[in-house]
Amino acid sequence: MAHISKEDVEHVAHLARLSVSDEDLEKLTAELDAIIGFAEQLDELDTTEVEPTSHVLDIHNVLREDTIQPSLDREEALKNAPDQKDGQVKVPSVLE
């Protein structure tokens, strides 16, 4: 069973740009070590008869078939636009 060391916690804190006090370092080391211990218990499970899954629920594609359908013509799409130019909706500039 791998144990989490103070150095491991300090390294992760450094990567996350976190400042950790010595008191918190002790607490986090113990908590992370317990979490890893719980996760390692999964290795004890016999999963030889379990099929691999990508999701815990039986999910299937619920999208409709792609079919070509008529769409709005340009004039119809632009008729409610407050301002238009060259067949496109004209909007205020957002770049300076």
Buried (B, 14 or more C-beta within 10 A) or exposed (E): EEEBEEEBBBEBBEEEEEEBEEEEBEEBBEEBBEEBEEEEEEEEEEEEEEEEEEEEEEEEEEEEEEEEEEEEEEEEEBEEEEEBEEEEEEEEEEEE
